[in-house]
Amino acid sequence: MMKKIFFSLLLNITFLYIVIFILHVIFLPTTFNILSGLPLFILISLITIGICLSAYKSITNRVAIWKYNSQKSNDVLRSILEISDSILTITNTQELFQVILQKSVESIDAAKMGSLLILNENNELEYKALVGYDSEKFKDVTLKLEDCFLYKSNHGDMSQACIVKDVEKFDKLNLNKNMYEKLQLANAFITKSAISAPIKVNNKLYGMINVDSTEIDGFTHLDKSFMEYFANQISTVIKTHELLDKTIYLSRHDNLTGIYNRYYFEELLNDLLDRAKRYEESFSIVMFDLDNLKIINDTFGHQLGDELIQHFAQGMKGIIRQTDIIARYGGDEFVGIFLYASVQEVNYIINKLRDYFSLNPLHVKDHDIHNLFSYGMAHYPTDAKRSKDLLKIADDRMYLHKQKYKYSK
């Protein structure tokens, strides 16, 4: 393309020379031609060459800018596509934030570091991802919204990106002494200049993304435009990831209690069995059944029955260990997996659960309703080695326990 422009300008110069030569030979007197024609021809030629070279320089600059813009646009789009493609493999939002920030730093030439801040429920900004900084030093650092680059630089307008040419000078001027010293201790001022762009989700401020340079006044307005575009596109990615997270959560959790549902529990159980066989581990499965749910439903209504189910789930979550897994298996049935626990240890946990419900009944108007339950246990590998068999043994033992309780009353 540059060669075409060069040859086009060369042809134009040649054509102008010919035109000027013909004009001064035909229209100017012979004496003028002899005395002044040649100097005038040279002067006009020099002016023409100057104009052509200026035009050539202007065009080449525009072509270079166009190429740069095109390349940067491609880089930004590629980064956004890579982030979008990775959504299904990213397991948590924290990981997504780190990928977004890394890609934004890679997309801007002058950027060497960066930070991604998210607005919390207290209207404060928390550092959720960092590139080029020590994350441990920023763990307890939060910024008031009105102390951030965007708010201070844009006088409260959070809709547009901004460039901070000298970060330390800017913060020293705008932050209180305590906040400034916190950032100083976190070694935040290794950055010299920054671009800060807002992230909006559903037209609400969600947070901001900053890319930082080690040079004072290290960014251009073109860099700022690219960061604004990047942040706008990322807003869609975050929204999509949140919807996906919500969908996955709903597919794995029981809507009433918030604990795992039967479908996901069985998936976890199969994975656990594979691991237990490989590493020769052991675990126990316990089936639970609420003894008094039908009576409560018939006496007080299903709304109170739902509260009893929720009360049982909350009690279990408070008693079991972090390594254990619980799920709602059916209407009034729950199931738990107790890892690395002997039968005696599981019985101890169940007794703790009984004591908890005995001391913490559900209070309804003038009534104290106690959560009563039956249970049955199966141990891997002692009782069975297949999930189907383990669940059946636990269920049968739970039924026997229920019958024993029924006839002992």
DRENSE-15232 format. One record per residue (C-alpha): z, x, y. Coordinates in Angstrom, 1 decimal. Layout:
BEGIN
(vexkol (Z, X, Y)) ...
This chain:
BEGIN
(vexkol (0.0, 0.0, 0.0)) (vexkol (0.9, 2.8, 2.4)) (vexkol (-2.5, 4.5, 1.7)) (vexkol (-4.3, 1.3, 2.6)) (vexkol (-2.5, 1.1, 5.9)) (vexkol (-3.3, 4.8, 6.7)) (vexkol (-7.0, 4.4, 6.0)) (vexkol (-7.2, 1.2, 7.9)) (vexkol (-5.6, 2.9, 11.0)) (vexkol (-8.0, 5.8, 10.6)) (vexkol (-11.0, 3.5, 10.6)) (vexkol (-9.7, 1.7, 13.7)) (vexkol (-9.3, 5.0, 15.6)) (vexkol (-12.8, 6.1, 14.7)) (vexkol (-14.2, 2.8, 15.8)) (vexkol (-12.4, 3.0, 19.1)) (vexkol (-13.7, 6.5, 19.7)) (vexkol (-17.3, 5.3, 19.2)) (vexkol (-16.8, 2.3, 21.5)) (vexkol (-15.3, 4.5, 24.3)) (vexkol (-18.0, 7.1, 23.9)) (vexkol (-20.8, 4.4, 24.2)) (vexkol (-19.1, 2.7, 27.2)) (vexkol (-18.7, 5.8, 29.3)) (vexkol (-22.3, 7.1, 28.5)) (vexkol (-23.9, 3.7, 29.4)) (vexkol (-21.8, 2.4, 32.3)) (vexkol (-20.5, 5.5, 34.1)) (vexkol (-22.7, 7.5, 36.5)) (vexkol (-24.0, 10.8, 35.2)) (vexkol (-22.2, 12.9, 37.9)) (vexkol (-18.9, 11.1, 36.9)) (vexkol (-19.6, 11.8, 33.3)) (vexkol (-20.2, 15.5, 34.0)) (vexkol (-17.1, 15.9, 36.2)) (vexkol (-14.6, 13.4, 34.7)) (vexkol (-16.1, 11.9, 31.6)) (vexkol (-14.8, 14.4, 29.0)) (vexkol (-11.2, 14.5, 30.4)) (vexkol (-11.2, 10.7, 30.6)) (vexkol (-12.5, 10.4, 27.1)) (vexkol (-9.7, 12.8, 25.9)) (vexkol (-7.0, 10.9, 27.8)) (vexkol (-8.1, 7.5, 26.4)) (vexkol (-8.4, 9.0, 23.0)) (vexkol (-4.8, 10.3, 23.2)) (vexkol (-3.5, 7.0, 24.3)) (vexkol (-5.4, 5.3, 21.5)) (vexkol (-4.0, 7.7, 18.9)) (vexkol (-0.5, 7.2, 20.3)) (vexkol (-0.8, 3.4, 20.1)) (vexkol (-2.1, 3.7, 16.5)) (vexkol (0.6, 6.1, 15.4)) (vexkol (3.3, 3.9, 16.9)) (vexkol (1.8, 0.9, 15.1)) (vexkol (1.6, 2.9, 11.9)) (vexkol (5.3, 4.0, 12.3)) (vexkol (6.4, 0.4, 13.0)) (vexkol (4.4, -0.9, 10.0)) (vexkol (5.8, 1.8, 7.6)) (vexkol (9.3, 1.0, 8.8)) (vexkol (8.9, -2.7, 8.2)) (vexkol (7.4, -2.0, 4.8)) (vexkol (10.4, 0.3, 4.0)) (vexkol (12.8, -2.4, 5.1)) (vexkol (10.9, -5.0, 3.1)) (vexkol (11.0, -2.7, 0.0)) (vexkol (14.8, -2.1, 0.5)) (vexkol (15.5, -5.8, 1.0)) (vexkol (13.4, -6.7, -2.1)) (vexkol (15.2, -4.0, -4.2)) (vexkol (18.7, -5.1, -3.0)) (vexkol (17.8, -8.8, -3.6)) (vexkol (16.7, -7.9, -7.1)) (vexkol (20.0, -5.9, -7.6)) (vexkol (22.1, -8.8, -6.4)) (vexkol (20.2, -11.3, -8.5)) (vexkol (20.4, -9.1, -11.5)) (vexkol (24.2, -8.7, -11.0)) (vexkol (24.7, -12.5, -10.7)) (vexkol (22.6, -13.1, -13.8)) (vexkol (24.6, -10.5, -15.8)) (vexkol (27.8, -12.2, -14.7)) (vexkol (26.5, -15.7, -15.6)) (vexkol (25.3, -14.4, -19.0)) (vexkol (28.8, -13.0, -19.7)) (vexkol (30.7, -16.2, -19.0)) (vexkol (30.6, -17.3, -22.6)) (vexkol (32.1, -14.0, -23.8)) (vexkol (34.7, -13.6, -21.1)) (vexkol (38.0, -14.8, -22.4)) (vexkol (40.0, -15.3, -19.2)) (vexkol (39.6, -15.7, -15.5)) (vexkol (41.2, -12.3, -14.8)) (vexkol (38.4, -10.6, -16.7)) (vexkol (35.8, -12.6, -14.9)) (vexkol (37.2, -11.5, -11.5)) (vexkol (37.0, -7.9, -12.5)) (vexkol (33.4, -8.2, -13.6)) (vexkol (32.4, -9.9, -10.4)) (vexkol (34.1, -7.3, -8.3)) (vexkol (32.5, -4.4, -10.3)) (vexkol (29.1, -5.9, -9.8)) (vexkol (29.5, -6.5, -6.1)) (vexkol (30.5, -2.8, -5.6)) (vexkol (27.5, -1.6, -7.6)) (vexkol (25.2, -3.9, -5.6)) (vexkol (26.0, -2.4, -2.1)) (vexkol (24.9, 1.3, -1.7)) (vexkol (27.7, 2.3, 0.6)) (vexkol (30.5, 0.6, -1.4)) (vexkol (32.7, 2.8, -3.4)) (vexkol (35.8, 0.5, -3.9)) (vexkol (36.7, -3.1, -3.6)) (vexkol (39.2, -5.9, -4.1)) (vexkol (39.1, -9.6, -5.0)) (vexkol (41.8, -11.8, -3.6)) (vexkol (42.6, -15.4, -4.6)) (vexkol (44.4, -18.0, -2.5)) (vexkol (47.6, -19.2, -4.2)) (vexkol (49.5, -22.5, -3.8)) (vexkol (51.6, -20.9, -1.1)) (vexkol (48.5, -20.2, 1.0)) (vexkol (48.9, -16.5, 0.3)) (vexkol (46.3, -14.1, -1.0)) (vexkol (47.0, -12.3, -4.3)) (vexkol (45.0, -9.3, -5.5)) (vexkol (43.4, -10.4, -8.7)) (vexkol (40.9, -7.5, -9.2)) (vexkol (40.5, -4.0, -7.9)) (vexkol (38.0, -1.2, -8.1)) (vexkol (38.9, 2.3, -7.0)) (vexkol (42.6, 1.5, -6.4)) (vexkol (45.7, 1.7, -8.4)) (vexkol (46.4, -1.9, -9.6)) (vexkol (50.1, -1.2, -10.2)) (vexkol (50.6, -0.4, -6.6)) (vexkol (49.1, -3.8, -5.5)) (vexkol (50.9, -5.9, -8.2)) (vexkol (53.6, -7.2, -5.8)) (vexkol (51.5, -7.2, -2.6)) (vexkol (50.4, -10.5, -1.1)) (vexkol (48.7, -11.2, 2.2)) (vexkol (49.2, -14.2, 4.4)) (vexkol (45.9, -15.9, 5.0)) (vexkol (46.2, -15.3, 8.8)) (vexkol (46.6, -11.6, 8.1)) (vexkol (43.3, -11.1, 6.2)) (vexkol (40.2, -9.4, 7.6)) (vexkol (38.2, -12.7, 7.8)) (vexkol (40.8, -14.6, 9.7)) (vexkol (41.5, -11.9, 12.2)) (vexkol (37.9, -10.7, 12.6)) (vexkol (36.4, -14.2, 12.9)) (vexkol (39.2, -15.7, 14.9)) (vexkol (40.1, -18.2, 12.1)) (vexkol (36.6, -19.0, 11.0)) (vexkol (36.6, -18.4, 7.3)) (vexkol (33.0, -19.5, 6.7)) (vexkol (31.2, -16.2, 7.4)) (vexkol (31.5, -12.6, 6.2)) (vexkol (32.7, -9.9, 8.5)) (vexkol (32.5, -6.1, 8.8)) (vexkol (35.6, -4.1, 9.6)) (vexkol (34.4, -0.7, 10.9)) (vexkol (37.8, 1.1, 10.8)) (vexkol (40.2, -0.5, 8.3)) (vexkol (43.3, 1.5, 9.2)) (vexkol (42.9, 1.0, 12.9)) (vexkol (42.2, -2.7, 12.4)) (vexkol (45.3, -3.3, 10.2)) (vexkol (47.5, -1.2, 12.5)) (vexkol (46.5, -3.4, 15.4)) (vexkol (46.7, -6.8, 13.6)) (vexkol (49.4, -6.5, 10.9)) (vexkol (53.2, -6.5, 11.4)) (vexkol (54.9, -3.2, 10.6)) (vexkol (56.3, -4.3, 7.2)) (vexkol (52.9, -5.5, 5.9)) (vexkol (51.1, -2.4, 7.3)) (vexkol (53.7, -0.1, 5.5)) (vexkol (53.2, -2.0, 2.2)) (vexkol (49.5, -1.4, 2.3)) (vexkol (50.1, 2.2, 3.3)) (vexkol (52.4, 2.7, 0.3)) (vexkol (49.8, 1.1, -2.0)) (vexkol (47.3, 3.8, -0.7)) (vexkol (45.1, 1.1, 0.7)) (vexkol (43.8, 3.2, 3.6)) (vexkol (41.7, 5.5, 1.4)) (vexkol (39.1, 3.0, 2.4)) (vexkol (37.7, 3.5, 5.9)) (vexkol (35.5, 0.5, 6.4)) (vexkol (35.0, -2.9, 4.6)) (vexkol (32.9, -6.0, 4.3)) (vexkol (34.9, -9.2, 3.5)) (vexkol (33.1, -12.3, 2.4)) (vexkol (34.7, -15.8, 1.6)) (vexkol (34.5, -17.4, -1.8)) (vexkol (34.4, -21.2, -1.7)) (vexkol (34.6, -23.5, -4.6)) (vexkol (34.0, -27.2, -4.0)) (vexkol (33.7, -26.5, -0.3)) (vexkol (37.3, -25.2, -0.2)) (vexkol (38.4, -21.6, 0.4)) (vexkol (39.1, -20.1, -3.0)) (vexkol (39.6, -16.5, -2.0)) (vexkol (37.6, -13.5, -0.7)) (vexkol (35.8, -10.5, -2.0)) (vexkol (35.9, -7.1, -0.2)) (vexkol (33.7, -4.1, -0.7)) (vexkol (35.0, -0.8, 0.8)) (vexkol (33.4, 2.4, 2.0)) (vexkol (35.0, 5.9, 2.3)) (vexkol (33.1, 6.3, 5.7)) (vexkol (34.1, 4.7, 9.0)) (vexkol (31.4, 2.2, 10.1)) (vexkol (29.8, 2.6, 6.7)) (vexkol (28.1, -0.8, 6.4)) (vexkol (25.1, -2.5, 8.1)) (vexkol (24.6, -6.1, 9.0)) (vexkol (22.0, -6.2, 6.2)) (vexkol (24.8, -5.2, 3.7)) (vexkol (26.9, -8.1, 5.2)) (vexkol (24.1, -10.5, 4.6)) (vexkol (23.8, -9.5, 1.0)) (vexkol (27.6, -9.8, 0.5)) (vexkol (27.5, -13.4, 2.0)) (vexkol (24.6, -14.3, -0.5)) (vexkol (26.5, -12.6, -3.4)) (vexkol (29.7, -14.5, -2.6)) (vexkol (27.9, -17.9, -2.3)) (vexkol (26.3, -17.4, -5.7)) (vexkol (29.6, -16.2, -7.2)) (vexkol (31.3, -19.4, -6.1)) (vexkol (29.0, -21.3, -8.5)) (vexkol (29.8, -18.8, -11.3)) (vexkol (33.6, -19.3, -10.8)) (vexkol (33.2, -23.1, -10.8)) (vexkol (31.1, -23.0, -14.0)) (vexkol (33.7, -20.8, -15.7)) (vexkol (36.6, -23.1, -14.6)) (vexkol (34.7, -26.1, -16.1)) (vexkol (34.0, -24.2, -19.3)) (vexkol (37.7, -23.1, -19.4)) (vexkol (38.8, -26.7, -19.0)) (vexkol (36.3, -27.9, -21.7)) (vexkol (37.6, -25.2, -24.1)) (vexkol (41.2, -26.1, -23.3)) (vexkol (40.6, -29.8, -24.0)) (vexkol (38.8, -29.0, -27.2)) (vexkol (41.8, -27.0, -28.5)) (vexkol (44.8, -28.9, -27.1)) (vexkol (46.4, -32.3, -27.7)) (vexkol (46.0, -34.4, -24.5)) (vexkol (49.5, -36.0, -24.8)) (vexkol (51.7, -33.0, -25.5)) (vexkol (49.6, -30.0, -24.3)) (vexkol (50.1, -28.1, -27.6)) (vexkol (47.3, -27.3, -30.0)) (vexkol (45.4, -30.1, -31.8)) (vexkol (44.7, -30.4, -35.5)) (vexkol (41.1, -29.1, -35.2)) (vexkol (42.1, -25.8, -33.5)) (vexkol (45.2, -25.4, -35.6)) (vexkol (43.1, -25.4, -38.8)) (vexkol (40.8, -22.8, -37.3)) (vexkol (43.7, -20.6, -36.4)) (vexkol (45.2, -21.1, -39.9)) (vexkol (42.0, -19.9, -41.6)) (vexkol (41.8, -16.8, -39.3)) (vexkol (45.5, -16.1, -40.1)) (vexkol (44.9, -16.4, -43.9)) (vexkol (42.0, -13.9, -43.7)) (vexkol (44.3, -11.5, -41.8)) (vexkol (47.2, -12.1, -44.1)) (vexkol (45.1, -11.3, -47.2)) (vexkol (43.7, -8.2, -45.6)) (vexkol (47.0, -6.8, -44.5)) (vexkol (49.3, -8.3, -47.1)) (vexkol (51.3, -10.4, -44.6)) (vexkol (53.4, -13.5, -45.2)) (vexkol (54.1, -16.6, -43.2)) (vexkol (55.5, -20.1, -43.6)) (vexkol (53.9, -23.5, -42.8)) (vexkol (56.2, -26.4, -41.8)) (vexkol (55.1, -30.0, -41.5)) (vexkol (57.3, -32.2, -39.3)) (vexkol (57.3, -36.0, -39.1)) (vexkol (59.3, -38.1, -36.6)) (vexkol (61.5, -40.5, -38.4)) (vexkol (62.2, -43.0, -35.7)) (vexkol (58.9, -43.3, -33.8)) (vexkol (57.8, -46.6, -35.4)) (vexkol (61.2, -48.2, -34.5)) (vexkol (61.0, -46.9, -30.9)) (vexkol (57.4, -48.2, -30.6)) (vexkol (58.4, -51.6, -31.9)) (vexkol (61.6, -51.8, -29.9)) (vexkol (60.7, -50.2, -26.5)) (vexkol (56.9, -50.1, -26.6)) (vexkol (54.3, -47.4, -27.1)) (vexkol (54.9, -45.8, -23.7)) (vexkol (58.4, -44.7, -24.7)) (vexkol (57.0, -43.7, -28.1)) (vexkol (54.6, -41.3, -26.2)) (vexkol (57.6, -39.9, -24.3)) (vexkol (59.4, -39.3, -27.6)) (vexkol (56.4, -37.4, -28.9)) (vexkol (56.3, -35.3, -25.7)) (vexkol (60.0, -34.7, -25.9)) (vexkol (59.6, -33.3, -29.5)) (vexkol (56.8, -31.0, -28.5)) (vexkol (58.7, -29.7, -25.5)) (vexkol (61.8, -29.1, -27.7)) (vexkol (59.7, -27.2, -30.2)) (vexkol (58.1, -25.0, -27.5)) (vexkol (61.5, -24.1, -26.3)) (vexkol (62.9, -23.1, -29.7)) (vexkol (60.1, -21.3, -31.6)) (vexkol (59.4, -17.6, -31.1)) (vexkol (56.4, -16.3, -29.2)) (vexkol (54.7, -15.3, -32.4)) (vexkol (54.9, -18.8, -33.9)) (vexkol (52.2, -21.5, -33.6)) (vexkol (52.7, -25.2, -33.3)) (vexkol (50.3, -28.1, -33.2)) (vexkol (50.2, -31.9, -33.2)) (vexkol (48.7, -32.8, -36.6)) (vexkol (48.5, -36.5, -36.3)) (vexkol (50.2, -39.5, -34.7)) (vexkol (53.8, -38.6, -35.4)) (vexkol (53.2, -35.4, -37.4)) (vexkol (53.5, -31.9, -36.2)) (vexkol (52.9, -28.6, -37.9)) (vexkol (54.1, -25.1, -37.3)) (vexkol (53.2, -21.6, -38.5)) (vexkol (56.1, -19.1, -38.6)) (vexkol (54.8, -15.6, -38.8)) (vexkol (56.7, -12.7, -40.6)) (vexkol (59.6, -15.1, -41.4)) (vexkol (61.4, -15.7, -44.6)) (vexkol (62.3, -19.2, -45.8)) (vexkol (65.9, -18.5, -44.6)) (vexkol (64.7, -17.5, -41.2)) (vexkol (62.5, -20.6, -40.9)) (vexkol (65.4, -22.8, -41.9)) (vexkol (67.5, -21.2, -39.2)) (vexkol (64.8, -22.1, -36.6)) (vexkol (64.7, -25.7, -37.9)) (vexkol (68.5, -26.1, -37.7)) (vexkol (68.3, -24.8, -34.1)) (vexkol (65.7, -27.5, -33.4)) (vexkol (68.0, -30.2, -34.9)) (vexkol (70.9, -29.0, -32.8)) (vexkol (68.7, -29.0, -29.7)) (vexkol (67.7, -32.6, -30.2)) (vexkol (71.2, -33.6, -31.0)) (vexkol (72.5, -32.2, -27.8)) (vexkol (69.4, -33.2, -25.7)) (vexkol (68.5, -36.9, -26.4)) (vexkol (65.9, -38.7, -24.5)) (vexkol (67.6, -40.8, -21.8)) (vexkol (66.1, -44.3, -21.3)) (vexkol (68.0, -46.7, -19.1)) (vexkol (71.3, -47.3, -20.9)) (vexkol (70.1, -45.7, -24.1)) (vexkol (70.2, -42.1, -25.5)) (vexkol (67.4, -41.8, -28.0)) (vexkol (67.7, -38.8, -30.4)) (vexkol (64.6, -37.2, -31.9)) (vexkol (65.1, -37.4, -35.7)) (vexkol (62.6, -35.7, -38.0)) (vexkol (61.9, -34.8, -41.6)) (vexkol (60.1, -31.6, -42.6)) (vexkol (58.6, -29.8, -45.5)) (vexkol (57.8, -26.1, -45.9)) (vexkol (55.3, -24.0, -47.8)) (vexkol (55.3, -20.2, -48.0)) (vexkol (52.3, -17.9, -48.2)) (vexkol (51.7, -16.2, -50.6)) (vexkol (54.7, -17.5, -52.8)) (vexkol (53.6, -21.2, -52.9)) (vexkol (49.9, -21.0, -52.5)) (vexkol (47.1, -18.8, -51.1)) (vexkol (44.6, -21.4, -49.8)) (vexkol (45.2, -23.4, -46.5)) (vexkol (44.4, -26.7, -48.1)) (vexkol (47.0, -26.1, -50.8)) (vexkol (49.7, -24.8, -48.4)) (vexkol (49.3, -27.9, -46.2)) (vexkol (49.5, -30.3, -49.2)) (vexkol (52.6, -28.6, -50.5)) (vexkol (54.3, -28.7, -47.1)) (vexkol (53.2, -32.4, -46.6)) (vexkol (54.5, -33.4, -50.1)) (vexkol (57.9, -31.7, -49.4)) (vexkol (58.1, -33.4, -46.0)) (vexkol (57.5, -36.8, -47.7)) (vexkol (60.3, -36.1, -50.3)) (vexkol (62.6, -35.0, -47.5)) (vexkol (61.8, -38.3, -45.6)) (vexkol (62.5, -40.4, -48.7)) (vexkol (65.7, -38.6, -49.3)) (vexkol (66.8, -39.3, -45.6)) (vexkol (65.7, -42.9, -45.9)) (vexkol (67.8, -43.6, -49.0)) (vexkol (70.8, -41.6, -47.8)) (vexkol (71.3, -43.9, -44.8)) 
